[in-house]
Amino acid sequence: MRGSLDAARAADGRELRVCADPNNMPFSNAAGQGFENKIAQIVAGELGAKLSYTWWAQRRGFVRNTLKAGLCDLVPGTPANLEMLRTTTPYYRSSYVFVTRQDGPDISSFNDPRLRGMRIGVQLIGDDGANSPPVQALGRRGVVGRLVGYPVYGDYSAPNPPARIVEAVAAGQIDLAVVWGPLAGYFAARQKVPLRITPVRPAIDGPLLPMVYDISMGVRREDEALRGEVNAALARHRAEIDAVLAQYSVPRLDASGSKAR
């Protein structure tokens, strides 16, 4: 009965227009294979709306060129309380993680002295290669001599450009990588050698450098009605969304910073 009601409402012409990147697994791609694609489907079903996409590379200017330009109405996978958007209640919490081979050192803290002798892969953010929070944390400790940078965007003409940093750990090209958790979990599970995923510590480095983020969806700041509907959909389908995140090996933390069950 519920499915027929959703289909009837969608037939009335409602459309949920989502802003997303067409080549950004495990989050989204043009084939609809990312976990954000799956969660957007769940939300659209609850709203009785047809799901459509505006595809745009998620680089600087993404929100300005999509949501704020009126081309779409919902941005999945945004940090909670991002000022340029009105964000929903978070639907998961994750962190940066250390990625090592199972037969490699078990590193769990930026304060581990062994880091000074390791080749460490780090993510560089933006077209200008800005430093990610882990790079700043390592820099505060003087661990800079053997860092190897991997652009988050990578070679956009190739599939799954963010995977290169995890693949480098598996291939032994670097000893360890510090990677955003959802990306690390997904690509680590797809390597031929077993890899270890460990949330970084401390969770907040110094007074203002968080490594843990709550993730929400975002709408235009004036679109409170849609935000309320999406919030209700996320709450109603909490268990289904958790199952999607688990399927994609997204490392999740609870409010205390422990691994979510």
Beta strands, then each sheet from edge to edge (+ up, - down):
strand 1: 15-20
strand 2: 23-24
strand 3: 28-29
strand 4: 50-55
strand 5: 75-79
strand 6: 86-87
strand 7: 92-101
strand 8: 120-125
strand 9: 130-131
strand 10: 147-151
strand 11: 176-180
strand 12: 195-199
strand 13: 204-205
strand 14: 209-210
strand 15: 212-219
sheet 1: 1+ 4+
sheet 2: 2+ 3-
sheet 3: 5+ 15- 6+
sheet 4: 5+ 15- 7+ 11- 8- 9+
sheet 5: 5+ 15- 7+ 12-
sheet 6: 5+ 15- 7+ 11- 8- 10-
sheet 7: 13+ 14-
end
